């Protein structure tokens, strides 16, 4: 592939691959920065509904990685997102095992903050897991978490994209009520948040069925590796009964901050966690400020591909012309997707959405 799409996005190198397409590092010639471009695979009609749903989501929050733009070119559709280079929590657990409690609380606080913004839009994420929680490359500084991959997210009360007696999401992170066909709701997301927190603290993915069984006679003792101060919060996230969980992510966050105050101070023996750059160096023809220019003054290797693009507030043209172009771009996207459905047929049942970085195993690259 390669080239410049929508007269703006120059594909640089692939950084991830998964169920809904390939993710590229791309150079945004308009904003002059590197971004992530998720490109729909032409051969998989089953990804189209999720692709459309994800590109329609607009949530501006520092702990949410939602699409910021889209573009189409013939039968290819791109979703543009911020470039997040620090890998996922799945990588971090694989590298370090159990993480320090205060470090986990920082991550959990950011996840709940992002989820508060998502739920405020009426959206249920439905796939919260370590591989979908990306990190900025902050080194040994304060971590910065981004909730990503809204491909199977749904607004409360919205019609499901598919039918059938199966559960959408990732096995091992389902809330109990999901297994009985309950409509997607916020408490299911909070249940998954609790499982992620236990995973980070213990270094081992919890067994939801075994965990639920411990609640038969009330709140059980804290799992090994989970501080008692935090367990009081986590137990209200992973309670088997939705009505017994926190009602909101904001409420859980409030009690989490109170629990952090009761944790012992970090010791000098505690391992320092480093979140490093997982994407790797730029190809030879690119530098920190974009494509390197050749002796003739043109961008090296650049070929232009004209296509439609829409990004709120990014145009310097008059409002009426901008609105007209946006309307045309939306029509172009709808037309392209319609042609894809005709060519590729009806979508199959949903599959788990994971990305595997080029040359690695599972773990969650930019999504």
Secondary structure, DSSP 8 states (H G I E B T S, - for coil): --SEETTTEEEEEEEEEETTEEEEEEEETTTTEEEEEEE--TT-GGGHHHHHHHHT-----TTB----EEEEETTEEEEEEE---S-BHHHHHHHHSS--HHHHHHHHHHHHHHHHHHHHTTEE----SGGGEEE---BTS---EEE---TT-EETT---SS-SS---S-TTS--GGGGGT----HHHHHHHHHHHHHHHHHSS---HHHHHHGGGGSS----TTS-HHHHHHHTTTS-SSGGGS-S-HHHHHHHHHHHHTTS----TTS----B---S----TTEETTEE-B-TTSSBTT--EE--EEE-TT---S-HHHHHHHHHHHHHHHHHHHHHHHHHH-S--------EE-TTS-SS----
